[in-house]
Amino acid sequence: MFQPTESQKIGIGLVGFGIFFLFLGTVLLFDKGLLAIGNILFISGIAFIVGLRRTGRFFFQPNKCKGSAFFFGGVVIVLLGWPIVGMLSELYGFFLLFEGFFPFVIEFLRRIPGVGRMLNLPWIDRFCEKLIGDNYREQRGRKSV
């Protein structure tokens, strides 16, 4: 079983508080203070969990520059006082940064009994297929041959 180090435990707590503050800031009609605190806690928690060097390598890869720019630009926009625009920018940047993980997450969720049934509903299934994309299906098809 995975035993986290002390700094990883701190990071898990920071990420949890960051998600809580982001959720609370969104529920309270995009409160810029709560969103700013949530962003700072979330990003610092990721750095504690993964490490500064690996975090920097992830965010500043040449193929992820656009996603990182939108994500960190959104954080700055939230800090400057435009929470809705900043959160939309962050969301788009998050999607660009983690689009490679979505096919694996969706395939994993489809194997969970209750969630898999929901993901197989017609309109949700079409959305998931668009999210997965053609490149993933082609790669998966070549590996199985």
C-alpha positions as CSV (number, residue, x, y, z in Angstrom):
1,M,0.0,0.0,0.0
2,F,1.1,3.6,-0.7
3,Q,2.5,5.4,2.3
4,P,2.7,9.1,1.7
5,T,5.6,11.1,3.1
6,E,5.0,14.0,5.5
7,S,5.1,16.6,2.7
8,Q,2.7,14.6,0.6
9,K,0.3,14.4,3.6
10,I,0.5,18.2,3.8
11,G,-0.1,18.4,0.0
12,I,-3.1,16.2,0.2
13,G,-4.6,18.5,2.9
14,L,-3.8,21.6,0.9
15,V,-5.4,20.2,-2.2
16,G,-8.5,19.2,-0.2
17,F,-8.8,22.7,1.3
18,G,-8.2,24.2,-2.1
19,I,-11.0,22.2,-3.7
20,F,-13.3,23.1,-0.8
21,F,-12.6,26.8,-1.1
22,L,-13.0,26.6,-4.9
23,F,-16.3,24.9,-4.5
24,L,-17.4,27.3,-1.8
25,G,-16.3,30.3,-3.9
26,T,-18.3,29.0,-6.9
27,V,-21.4,28.3,-4.8
28,L,-21.3,31.7,-3.3
29,L,-21.6,33.3,-6.7
30,F,-17.9,33.4,-7.7
31,D,-16.6,35.1,-4.6
32,K,-13.2,36.3,-5.7
33,G,-11.5,36.0,-2.3
34,L,-12.5,32.3,-1.8
35,L,-11.6,31.5,-5.3
36,A,-8.2,33.1,-4.9
37,I,-7.5,31.2,-1.7
38,G,-8.7,28.0,-3.3
39,N,-6.4,28.4,-6.3
40,I,-3.3,29.2,-4.2
41,L,-4.0,26.2,-1.9
42,F,-4.7,23.8,-4.8
43,I,-1.5,24.7,-6.7
44,S,0.7,24.7,-3.6
45,G,-0.8,21.3,-2.6
46,I,0.0,19.8,-6.0
47,A,3.6,21.1,-5.6
48,F,3.8,19.4,-2.2
49,I,2.4,16.1,-3.5
50,V,4.4,15.7,-6.7
51,G,7.4,17.9,-5.9
52,L,8.5,21.2,-7.3
53,R,10.7,19.9,-10.0
54,R,8.1,17.4,-11.4
55,T,5.3,20.0,-11.1
56,G,7.4,22.5,-13.1
57,R,8.2,19.9,-15.7
58,F,4.5,19.0,-16.1
59,F,3.2,22.5,-16.4
60,F,6.1,23.8,-18.6
61,Q,6.3,21.1,-21.3
62,P,6.4,22.5,-24.8
63,N,3.2,20.8,-25.8
64,K,1.4,22.0,-22.6
65,C,2.3,25.7,-22.8
66,K,-1.1,26.8,-24.1
67,G,-2.9,25.0,-21.3
68,S,-0.5,26.3,-18.7
69,A,-0.9,29.8,-20.0
70,F,-4.7,29.6,-19.8
71,F,-4.6,28.0,-16.4
72,F,-2.2,30.3,-14.7
73,G,-3.6,33.3,-16.6
74,G,-7.0,32.4,-15.1
75,V,-5.5,32.3,-11.6
76,V,-4.1,35.8,-12.2
77,I,-7.4,37.1,-13.6
78,V,-9.2,35.7,-10.5
79,L,-6.6,37.5,-8.3
80,L,-7.2,40.7,-10.2
81,G,-10.9,40.6,-9.5
82,W,-12.6,39.0,-12.5
83,P,-13.7,35.7,-11.0
84,I,-16.0,34.4,-13.8
85,V,-13.6,35.1,-16.6
86,G,-10.7,33.7,-14.6
87,M,-12.5,30.5,-13.7
88,L,-13.6,30.0,-17.4
89,S,-9.9,30.5,-18.4
90,E,-8.8,28.1,-15.7
91,L,-11.3,25.5,-16.7
92,Y,-10.2,25.7,-20.4
93,G,-6.5,25.5,-19.3
94,F,-7.3,22.5,-17.1
95,F,-9.0,20.7,-20.0
96,L,-6.0,21.4,-22.2
97,L,-3.5,20.2,-19.6
98,F,-5.3,17.0,-18.7
99,E,-7.0,16.0,-22.0
100,G,-4.7,13.1,-22.3
101,F,-6.0,11.6,-19.0
102,F,-9.7,11.9,-19.9
103,P,-9.9,8.6,-22.0
104,F,-8.4,6.6,-19.1
105,V,-10.7,8.2,-16.5
106,I,-13.8,7.6,-18.6
107,E,-12.8,4.0,-19.3
108,F,-12.2,3.5,-15.6
109,L,-15.6,5.1,-14.6
110,R,-17.4,2.9,-17.2
111,R,-16.3,-0.2,-15.2
112,I,-17.9,1.0,-12.0
113,P,-21.4,-0.5,-11.8
114,G,-23.6,2.5,-11.0
115,V,-21.5,5.1,-12.8
116,G,-21.0,2.9,-15.9
117,R,-24.7,2.6,-16.4
118,M,-25.1,6.4,-16.2
119,L,-22.3,6.9,-18.7
120,N,-24.0,4.6,-21.1
121,L,-27.1,6.8,-21.4
122,P,-27.3,8.0,-25.0
123,W,-26.6,11.7,-24.6
124,I,-23.9,11.2,-22.0
125,D,-22.3,8.4,-24.1
126,R,-22.1,10.8,-27.1
127,F,-20.4,13.5,-24.9
128,C,-17.9,10.9,-23.5
129,E,-17.1,9.7,-27.0
130,K,-16.4,13.3,-28.2
131,L,-14.3,13.8,-25.1
132,I,-12.3,10.7,-25.7
133,G,-11.6,11.7,-29.3
134,D,-10.6,9.7,-32.4
135,N,-6.9,9.6,-31.6
136,Y,-7.5,7.5,-28.5
137,R,-9.8,5.1,-30.3
138,E,-7.3,4.6,-33.1
139,Q,-4.4,3.9,-30.7
140,R,-6.5,1.5,-28.7
141,G,-7.6,-0.3,-31.9
142,R,-3.9,-0.7,-33.0
143,K,-2.8,-2.1,-29.7
144,S,-5.5,-4.7,-29.6
145,V,-4.6,-6.0,-33.1
